[in-house]
Amino acid sequence: MKVLVTGGAGYVGSVLIPRLLDRGYRVDVVDLFWFGNHLPEQVGILKKDIFYLTTEDLGAYDQVIFLAGLSNDPMAEYSPSKNFIFNAAAPAYLAYIAKAAGVKRYIYASSCSVYGYTENELYDESRPVSSSYPYGISKLQGEQAVMQLADETFSVISLRKGTISGYSPRMRFDLIVNTMFRSAMKERLININNPSIWRPLLSIDDAATAYIRALEANPRLSGIFNIASGNYTVGEVGDLVRAALEERLGLHTKMHIKYIQDFRNYKVSTEKARNVLSFHPKDDVKSIVNNLMDNMEKCSDWDNPLYSNITTFKQMENGIELYSIAGVVSPETNAGALVGSTSR
Ligand SMILES: NC(=O)c1ccc[n+]([C@@H]2O[C@H](COP(=O)([O-])OP(=O)(O)OC[C@H]3O[C@@H](n4cnc5c(N)ncnc54)[C@H](O)[C@@H]3O)[C@@H](O)[C@H]2O)c1
């Protein structure tokens, strides 16, 4: 099977794609490489904006995975217009040309942020969604646009993911557990912005597993799925990160509890993903922290601007490219139709 992953050079793609290769899939990536390229050599890669892809480019693929866009609130708030273009219009355009090209399945990187601010209830996929801030609105718009293209010939699966954490070769330290881990290691301090806020968390490995389950699901299946390793309050996450570091490294960490108003608060049910996709998460906060400790030597340049999406994005918006990749690289071993068909 041949899979095209757009935005595949990011944090999620850099863990997912080696696992897809390991299962025997052929993978090509289209990406703008905002944060560099850490993909294995067998992957065909093309530096291009999704909007410049055409139906002809997609004809050779069985499935398309959308992982692109502005992937957090600070980026979306810094450039709301780009946010709505990249997060709402781009997935819709890509799904439209994928369907026209005869691609059989489209998997969309949605987010639990579509649930907005909820109170004391576990939300499943049938509950109303409501977001009032750019990132959440745009992820919902993207989801609604791609889902309405689903029919018996074109499967569309939307994975509403919780906040991901853990190590990726394309590292991010702007994700809840990763942020706490970084500040604990660097400053022996964990900041808790609001201890009572609920968040579904997802380990990077469980996230990759969810994409594999979606890719390998019954060809006629379409639908929306909540994907999380577990639901936690931010205060509890801080306690668990601190305990894991103390147990393994003997590290003593201070906590700074703040009460900053948050416009996101939700916990989600993952029953549908368990029952329909056979998605059984294996991780929790302790195993995420252990994964970070196992890989610490590869990312202990804590202040690398490429590890913070908003820092990199602001520099790019001001004309500074932190990482530049020279044109197109297309390994002979596995150059895909798209890469092969593109002039270099
Ligand atoms: N990381 C999380 O916690 C999380 C949670 C829920 C949903 N998501 C969603 O999952 C997806 C992947 O997240 P991530 O953490 O890997 O993001 P990331 O920021 O690490 O990677 C995004 C990648 O997309 C590329 N890109 C952006 N716009 C593009 C365009 N128009 N054309 C081509 N490439 C483009 C960037 O260069 C980058 O490599 C995103 O859509 C995000 O909204 C992420």
The ligand as a Tripos MOL2 file, in Angstrom:
@<TRIPOS>MOLECULE
LIG
   44    48     1     0     0
SMALL
NO_CHARGES

@<TRIPOS>ATOM
      1 N1          0.7210   17.5670   18.7370 N.am      1 LIG1
      2 C1         -0.4540   17.5230   19.3560 C.2       1 LIG1
      3 O1         -0.5560   17.4900   20.5900 O.2       1 LIG1
      4 C2         -1.7290   17.4730   18.5310 C.ar      1 LIG1
      5 C3         -2.9490   17.2100   19.1670 C.ar      1 LIG1
      6 C4         -4.1140   17.1820   18.4080 C.ar      1 LIG1
      7 C5         -4.0600   17.3910   17.0400 C.ar      1 LIG1
      8 N2         -2.8610   17.6560   16.4490 N.ar      1 LIG1
      9 C6         -2.8180   17.8750   14.9930 C.3       1 LIG1
     10 O2         -1.9700   16.8720   14.4410 O.3       1 LIG1
     11 C7         -1.2500   17.3850   13.3270 C.3       1 LIG1
     12 C8          0.2450   17.1250   13.5080 C.3       1 LIG1
     13 O3          0.7090   17.7450   14.7090 O.3       1 LIG1
     14 P1          2.2690   17.8820   14.9880 P.3       1 LIG1
     15 O4          2.4260   18.0720   16.4540 O.co2     1 LIG1
     16 O5          3.0010   16.7860   14.3000 O.co2     1 LIG1
     17 O6          2.5660   19.2770   14.2380 O.3       1 LIG1
     18 P2          3.9500   19.9340   13.8020 P.3       1 LIG1
     19 O7          3.7640   21.3990   13.9740 O.co2     1 LIG1
     20 O8          5.1020   19.2720   14.4620 O.co2     1 LIG1
     21 O9          4.0600   19.5800   12.2430 O.3       1 LIG1
     22 C9          3.2520   20.1610   11.2570 C.3       1 LIG1
     23 C10         3.9970   19.9750    9.9400 C.3       1 LIG1
     24 O10         3.1500   20.4430    8.8850 O.3       1 LIG1
     25 C11         3.9360   21.1590    7.9460 C.3       1 LIG1
     26 N3          3.0180   22.0680    7.2430 N.ar      1 LIG1
     27 C12         2.2300   23.0240    7.7850 C.ar      1 LIG1
     28 N4          1.4690   23.6040    6.8420 N.ar      1 LIG1
     29 C13         1.7590   22.9940    5.6570 C.ar      1 LIG1
     30 C14         1.2810   23.1380    4.3180 C.ar      1 LIG1
     31 N5          0.3540   24.0470    4.0080 N.pl3     1 LIG1
     32 N6          1.8030   22.3270    3.3720 N.ar      1 LIG1
     33 C15         2.7450   21.4030    3.6660 C.ar      1 LIG1
     34 N7          3.2380   21.2140    4.9330 N.ar      1 LIG1
     35 C16         2.7440   22.0020    5.9050 C.ar      1 LIG1
     36 C17         5.0170   21.8450    8.7950 C.3       1 LIG1
     37 O11         6.1630   22.1400    8.0240 O.3       1 LIG1
     38 C18         5.2970   20.7770    9.8540 C.3       1 LIG1
     39 O12         6.3630   19.9170    9.4680 O.3       1 LIG1
     40 C19        -1.6240   18.8760   13.2270 C.3       1 LIG1
     41 O13        -2.6350   19.0090   12.2360 O.3       1 LIG1
     42 C20        -2.1980   19.2040   14.5900 C.3       1 LIG1
     43 O14        -3.1800   20.2340   14.5240 O.3       1 LIG1
     44 C21        -1.6910   17.6790   17.1530 C.ar      1 LIG1
@<TRIPOS>BOND
     1     1     2 1
     2     2     3 2
     3     2     4 1
     4     4     5 ar
     5     4    44 ar
     6     5     6 ar
     7     6     7 ar
     8     7     8 ar
     9     8     9 1
    10     8    44 ar
    11     9    10 1
    12     9    42 1
    13    10    11 1
    14    11    12 1
    15    11    40 1
    16    12    13 1
    17    13    14 1
    18    14    15 2
    19    14    16 1
    20    14    17 1
    21    17    18 1
    22    18    19 2
    23    18    20 1
    24    18    21 1
    25    21    22 1
    26    22    23 1
    27    23    24 1
    28    23    38 1
    29    24    25 1
    30    25    26 1
    31    25    36 1
    32    26    27 ar
    33    26    35 ar
    34    27    28 ar
    35    28    29 ar
    36    29    30 ar
    37    29    35 ar
    38    30    31 1
    39    30    32 ar
    40    32    33 ar
    41    33    34 ar
    42    34    35 ar
    43    36    37 1
    44    36    38 1
    45    38    39 1
    46    40    41 1
    47    40    42 1
    48    42    43 1
@<TRIPOS>SUBSTRUCTURE
     1 LIG1         1 GROUP 0 **** ****
